[in-house]
Amino acid sequence: MGIFSATLPEDGLSELRSFTNLSEGGYNRVFEATFSDEKCVLARLPYPSTAPEHYAVASEAATLDYLRLHGLHAPEVYAWCSTKANPVGAEYIVIERLDGTPLGNRWLSLTPKDQYKIMTQIVDVETRLMSLKFPASGSLYYLKDLPSEKRTRLDDPNSMEFCIGPIAHYSWWHDERGIMDIDRGPYIFRAAGERELTWAKAYAKPRLPYERLYREIYRFKCVSPDSHIADLVNYLKVVPSLDHTNKLSLDRPVMRHPDLQPNNILVSDKNDIIGLVDWQHCSILPLGIVAGIPAHFQNYGDPESEMLK
């Protein structure tokens, strides 16, 4: 309960009716608090191992506020801190618990008509997300949370307190990447190649191919990283051809939900989408990189899917 003691006024804490350890996920420990007026809030505390420190919480808080500012249904942020220097002793974010059912709990029991209704709403949400305009790739932050050299201001006069900063997706921070002095945006095409090239030169070792299918091709021997390094060098040579000035092209920065799967989509009893949750590690990337059908909604052409069963 320490997190609520630190983030709620004394009169608010006195109205606390229940407090439970809701779950322990891949990146956070989640607590739920219910108050006498039936209001529920969630407190999420990243594990000490969750990367990136500061950026993950700061970006998620800014992203949720930005989405709500633009009329998209996301949890309200009540309190947050992206540093461990607080009474809780850990980073945290306290958000609204949306009153809905995870789509994953209901999908298989829905009629094709209801499934179609929900899918059209998902398309509408994605359309609205991708219509938001951003000047660069990276992740969203409040201006006050980043030094001036790490931020790019938004062009929207209604969002002047927000900015684009280093990409907060964990793939840019895991393993040794978290301690490397590398570029994490806003020019993602170049930054991604330089990130992997820097990592490969410093840390890559001979190993078996990641995909088991290819191991037989290499006679079950470890493969040197030299060819991968050479490919990265060649990639960086063509990067200038990937960046265009036409903002209608595939390099236009867009936002997508970082984990668009049924359990992160909350629906009402009437199958209306109430909101999307779990925006941690959200990124803004070129359209050509993020385009595609989310894995959980992919139709692989099996007879059942082809017949819309």
C-alpha angles and dihedrals in degrees: 000000000000092000092058092045088056098044105035129067115252094253090051093051091053088062092057109124104175139006125192140172096241102185148330109225135177096284108010147039108228127206127188126210125190122197132205091261089058092252113147127202133182126220115201121193117187116227115251087252095053112113140251104031114217095359097068096054096035092050095046092051092050092044094053092048091047093050092050090047088058096048099259118138110249133138117280115246113230101175139348143169126193096197133067091227095100138090091271092057092221142069112268147168125204114202142169117272105229115224103236146098122257108253089228090067093057109027098096092049095051124102118242088253092056092044089053090050091054094044092054088053091050090052089050092051091049091048092053091046093051092047090065109104123225130179096218146002123268130074134306122260141160112261091238092061098060135055114247094252092060101050140076116201121233120245093223110105089207092057103047094135091063131077143174115254141159114333109263098200110125093232087073093053109034124115113349092344089083092065097040121106097231139143112264098182171248089173098052100175091062097032094055093053094046091048094056094040091052091047094046094050092050105035114010116116133184110277143154115279111274092230109068090212090070097048093082090052089059091044091247092293127134115264122226117238090227094095091049090051090050090051091052091051090052091046091056089054091061097040093096088063091056096059115080133175094222104100091201090066129093093271093067108125112244137171125234130174107270094226110019101182131135097262091058093054113081119202136186127236087266091055095251116144109249096184150309120258137193102053094163113137092016113171139194109221140162113287091238091060100045098038116113144081113293110251095243091055097042116126109214096191099254116154093254092053094043089055090047092240 
